[in-house]
């Protein structure tokens, strides 16, 4: 581990560039990190990287973000983790604020509204195709599909309790596998916490004061974004059903149309998909809301990667119950994403051409591995041209 200015500069430059050019989803970002930082720059061994990646996939939160923070911490400690986290998200953060600020100007034009509606349909097709990455490793497991079927009914009926159902399904899966071994890691998160500034007496007092002053105005925004980052397993698409229920159905801070735009914009910007939270925060409470939402959704994953996870990694890799837990959790996440896509599609003023675009984007991503930054604008253009030709 190096804390030299040169190491921090290296982290700054690399992750800013990755955040600026990192299209293609979490696996594309992680593949780039492996090639550039492990195989070329030798920041760690391939075995260490592979073990960390396998465990991070079994944790809640955005996978690519957590991998970046883990690598930054390994290279240059807490400062390196912070620089990696900020730089990976900064380009997309700026882009989402820009898109949010000018959304009203965009939608004032009928042509732009039509273009955006096509992008929304394509984004739903992409999200639907992305569920393959969630369930594919479990496709031959009857237990997965049993929990998935129950999850469809449960999440559809009580969407607000999705995080609870996810954790409960994971625990049920462990019990059903008859492999339950009482985890011996319950207190691992406490290892070395005194070395981090927010766990000192002074730091804790300051945190309480700051949190108290913010909570009245930003409590629901901060809590719902934190909840999405802290409890939702799988890739960034897993936050879609939870945030739709929180910000559209319950709080009514966003219209259905605004949320659909957030999904489309989040897919076409580089970096982690959960940067959608920035747009939601901006549309809800302005620039300060954008900062609050972004910090909140990444806070729990950042905490994990900078405190207990690096110390517990070797012990975690020996736990036999982790695979069974993640099977159950991902089954409910997959069910929630599917119900959310259906709800968003049927709740929109889609015509037949929108459903065609949804289906074509689904096929393009699933079979041709087409990137989001091509599929989503392409879907918008198809609907726009269809509108010009007046065929729908």
MOWO-V542376 format. One record per residue. N is the residue number from 1. RES is the residue in one letter. PSI is psi in whole degrees, -180 to 180 (999 if undefined). D_LAST is the distance of its C-alpha to the last C-alpha in Angstrom with 2 decimals. Layout:
BEGIN
((N/RES/PSI/D_LAST) (N/RES/PSI/D_LAST))
END
This chain:
BEGIN
((1/X/130/59.80) (2/X/129/60.15) (3/X/19/59.82) (4/X/155/60.72) (5/X/-33/58.75) (6/X/-37/57.84) (7/X/-43/56.21) (8/X/-38/54.18) (9/X/-41/53.17) (10/X/-43/52.08) (11/X/-45/49.94) (12/X/-53/48.51) (13/X/-45/47.52) (14/X/-50/46.17) (15/X/-25/43.96) (16/X/-43/42.65) (17/X/-41/41.62) (18/X/-41/40.09) (19/X/-27/38.18) (20/X/-30/36.92) (21/X/3/35.88) (22/X/68/35.45) (23/X/161/31.90) (24/X/1/31.14) (25/X/177/32.07) (26/X/-38/35.49) (27/X/-34/36.75) (28/X/-41/36.21) (29/X/-44/38.16) (30/X/-38/40.91) (31/X/-40/41.19) (32/X/-42/41.72) (33/X/-43/44.38) (34/X/-47/46.16) (35/X/-47/46.30) (36/X/-43/47.27) (37/X/-26/49.45) (38/X/-54/50.99) (39/X/-33/51.28) (40/X/-52/51.86) (41/X/-12/53.42) (42/X/44/55.10) (43/X/-33/54.49) (44/X/173/55.11) (45/X/158/55.57) (46/X/-34/52.73) (47/X/-43/54.17) (48/X/-43/54.02) (49/X/-46/50.44) (50/X/-40/49.36) (51/X/-42/51.21) (52/X/-43/49.70) (53/X/-44/46.14) (54/X/-40/46.66) (55/X/-39/47.92) (56/X/-34/45.33) (57/X/-26/42.57) (58/X/7/44.33) (59/X/156/44.28) (60/X/157/41.75) (61/X/166/40.05) (62/X/125/38.21) (63/X/-48/39.88) (64/X/-41/39.64) (65/X/-46/40.93) (66/X/-37/43.83) (67/X/-39/44.73) (68/X/-44/44.84) (69/X/-42/47.07) (70/X/-45/49.28) (71/X/-41/49.79) (72/X/-42/50.46) (73/X/-41/53.02) (74/X/-35/54.65) (75/X/-41/55.03) (76/X/32/56.18) (77/X/-157/56.50) (78/X/-40/54.81) (79/X/-41/54.30) (80/X/-39/52.60) (81/X/-42/50.27) (82/X/-45/49.36) (83/X/-43/48.71) (84/X/-44/46.52) (85/X/-46/44.47) (86/X/-47/43.95) (87/X/-35/43.26) (88/X/-35/40.74) (89/X/-17/38.61) (90/X/-49/39.34) (91/X/-45/36.72) (92/X/-36/33.84) (93/X/-48/35.42) (94/X/-42/35.41) (95/X/-41/31.82) (96/X/-37/30.61) (97/X/-42/32.59) (98/X/-46/31.18) (99/X/-38/27.57) (100/X/-39/28.49) (101/X/-34/30.33) (102/X/12/27.56) (103/X/-42/24.62) (104/X/-37/24.70) (105/X/-40/24.67) (106/X/-51/21.68) (107/X/-10/19.55) (108/X/-23/20.72) (109/X/126/18.43) (110/X/-37/14.73) (111/X/-42/14.20) (112/X/-38/16.46) (113/X/-42/14.88) (114/X/-43/11.53) (115/X/-46/13.85) (116/X/-38/15.85) (117/X/-36/13.19) (118/X/-39/12.52) (119/X/-38/16.31) (120/X/-45/16.76) (121/X/-43/14.82) (122/X/-37/16.88) (123/X/-39/19.96) (124/X/-39/19.70) (125/X/-40/19.53) (126/X/-43/22.54) (127/X/-43/24.39) (128/X/-43/23.93) (129/X/-32/25.30) (130/X/-17/28.10) (131/X/-21/29.50) (132/X/-39/31.01) (133/X/-23/33.44) (134/X/-49/34.51) (135/X/-10/35.32) (136/X/-40/36.05) (137/X/-16/39.78) (138/X/10/40.05) (139/X/-26/37.93) (140/X/8/41.09) (141/X/113/42.60) (142/X/-34/42.49) (143/X/-37/43.51) (144/X/-48/40.40) (145/X/-29/38.05) (146/X/-46/40.20) (147/X/-37/39.98) (148/X/-46/36.23) (149/X/-43/35.71) (150/X/-39/37.88) (151/X/-38/36.16) (152/X/-47/32.73) (153/X/-42/34.26) (154/X/-48/36.42) (155/X/-36/33.99) (156/X/-38/31.32) (157/X/-41/34.06) (158/X/70/35.87) (159/X/-27/33.70) (160/X/-22/36.20) (161/X/19/38.86) (162/X/-48/37.02) (163/X/-39/39.73) (164/X/-42/42.44) (165/X/-37/40.79) (166/X/-50/40.39) (167/X/-43/44.10) (168/X/-41/45.18) (169/X/-39/43.28) (170/X/-45/45.00) (171/X/-40/48.39) (172/X/-40/47.78) (173/X/-39/46.87) (174/X/-44/50.14) (175/X/-44/52.12) (176/X/-31/50.50) (177/X/-10/51.32) (178/X/36/54.96) (179/X/17/55.44) (180/X/124/55.81) (181/X/122/58.25) (182/X/120/58.88) (183/X/138/57.54) (184/X/28/60.35) (185/X/16/58.22) (186/X/-34/57.83) (187/X/9/59.76) (188/X/-37/58.61) (189/X/-16/56.31) (190/X/-9/59.56) (191/X/119/61.02) (192/X/15/61.78) (193/X/-25/59.71) (194/X/-14/62.58) (195/X/-8/61.93) (196/X/140/58.64) (197/X/-32/58.79) (198/X/-4/56.82) (199/X/4/59.33) (200/X/162/62.41) (201/X/-46/63.87) (202/X/-43/63.09) (203/X/-39/59.56) (204/X/-42/58.86) (205/X/-45/60.22) (206/X/-42/58.10) (207/X/-40/54.98) (208/X/-43/55.69) (209/X/-48/56.16) (210/X/-44/53.00) (211/X/-40/50.95) (212/X/-40/52.40) (213/X/-28/51.50) (214/X/-28/47.88) (215/X/-38/47.23) (216/X/-44/46.96) (217/X/-36/44.09) (218/X/8/42.36) (219/X/-56/43.46) (220/X/-39/40.21) (221/X/-49/38.34) (222/X/-45/41.17) (223/X/-46/41.73) (224/X/-36/38.16) (225/X/-41/37.68) (226/X/-44/41.14) (227/X/-42/40.42) (228/X/-41/37.30) (229/X/-26/39.39) (230/X/-28/42.46) (231/X/-8/41.36) (232/X/121/38.14) (233/X/157/38.82) (234/X/-164/36.67) (235/X/-175/34.58) (236/X/-27/32.80) (237/X/-18/29.75) (238/X/-18/32.19) (239/X/-12/32.23) (240/X/-55/28.57) (241/X/-38/29.21) (242/X/-47/32.41) (243/X/-32/31.16) (244/X/-46/28.04) (245/X/-42/30.44) (246/X/-51/32.98) (247/X/-22/31.09) (248/X/-52/28.03) (249/X/-49/29.38) (250/X/-59/33.10) (251/X/-28/33.78) (252/X/35/30.50) (253/X/-26/31.14) (254/X/145/27.55) (255/X/166/24.33) (256/X/-41/21.87) (257/X/-42/19.73) (258/X/-40/22.93) (259/X/-39/23.92) (260/X/-39/20.68) (261/X/-40/21.27) (262/X/-42/24.83) (263/X/-46/23.88) (264/X/-45/21.78) (265/X/-39/24.56) (266/X/-30/27.25) (267/X/-33/25.88) (268/X/-13/25.70) (269/X/154/29.09) (270/X/172/32.24) (271/X/-171/34.80) (272/X/140/34.59) (273/X/-28/31.24) (274/X/0/33.01) (275/X/-10/33.13) (276/X/-31/30.08) (277/X/-33/32.93) (278/X/-46/33.73) (279/X/-45/30.40) (280/X/-43/30.78) (281/X/-40/34.34) (282/X/-45/33.47) (283/X/-28/30.76) (284/X/-48/33.18) (285/X/25/36.52) (286/X/-159/36.22) (287/X/-41/38.06) (288/X/-36/40.79) (289/X/-36/38.26) (290/X/-46/36.73) (291/X/-45/40.23) (292/X/-44/41.10) (293/X/-42/38.02) (294/X/-46/38.45) (295/X/-43/42.15) (296/X/-43/41.73) (297/X/-26/39.25) (298/X/-4/41.44) (299/X/-51/44.79) (300/X/-48/45.55) (301/X/-38/44.65) (302/X/-43/46.69) (303/X/-48/49.56) (304/X/-48/49.59) (305/X/-18/49.66) (306/X/-4/52.40) (307/X/-91/54.75) (308/X/-30/55.34) (309/X/-48/53.01) (310/X/-32/54.94) (311/X/-30/58.16) (312/X/-3/56.87) (313/X/-46/54.94) (314/X/-38/57.73) (315/X/-39/58.43) (316/X/-38/54.80) (317/X/-15/54.39) (318/X/-2/57.08) (319/X/119/55.43) (320/X/-17/54.37) (321/X/-12/52.30) (322/X/-45/49.65) (323/X/-39/47.58) (324/X/-37/47.62) (325/X/-47/46.62) (326/X/-31/43.65) (327/X/-50/42.48) (328/X/-42/42.27) (329/X/-45/40.79) (330/X/-30/37.99) (331/X/-44/37.19) (332/X/-39/36.40) (333/X/-46/34.56) (334/X/-43/32.29) (335/X/-42/31.71) (336/X/-42/30.96) (337/X/-42/28.41) (338/X/-47/26.60) (339/X/-35/26.56) (340/X/-42/25.40) (341/X/-44/22.38) (342/X/-45/21.37) (343/X/-45/22.10) (344/X/-40/20.19) (345/X/-44/17.01) (346/X/-22/17.17) (347/X/-3/18.31) (348/X/161/15.38) (349/X/57/12.31) (350/X/142/10.25) (351/X/-176/6.96) (352/X/-31/7.27) (353/X/-31/6.76) (354/X/-40/9.52) (355/X/-32/11.63) (356/X/-45/11.48) (357/X/-41/12.72) (358/X/-48/15.23) (359/X/-41/16.53) (360/X/-39/16.84) (361/X/-37/18.66) (362/X/-47/20.83) (363/X/-41/21.83) (364/X/-40/22.40) (365/X/-42/24.71) (366/X/-43/26.41) (367/X/-40/27.14) (368/X/-3/27.11) (369/X/33/28.36) (370/X/138/25.91) (371/X/155/26.83) (372/X/-38/24.83) (373/X/-11/25.08) (374/X/-45/23.20) (375/X/-47/20.68) (376/X/-51/19.49) (377/X/-35/19.03) (378/X/-42/17.51) (379/X/-39/14.80) (380/X/-42/14.22) (381/X/-39/14.10) (382/X/-47/11.58) (383/X/-39/8.98) (384/X/-47/10.43) (385/X/-36/10.38) (386/X/-38/6.76) (387/X/-41/6.48) (388/X/-40/9.48) (389/X/-7/8.41) (390/X/50/5.62) (391/X/9/3.80) (392/X/999/0.00))
END
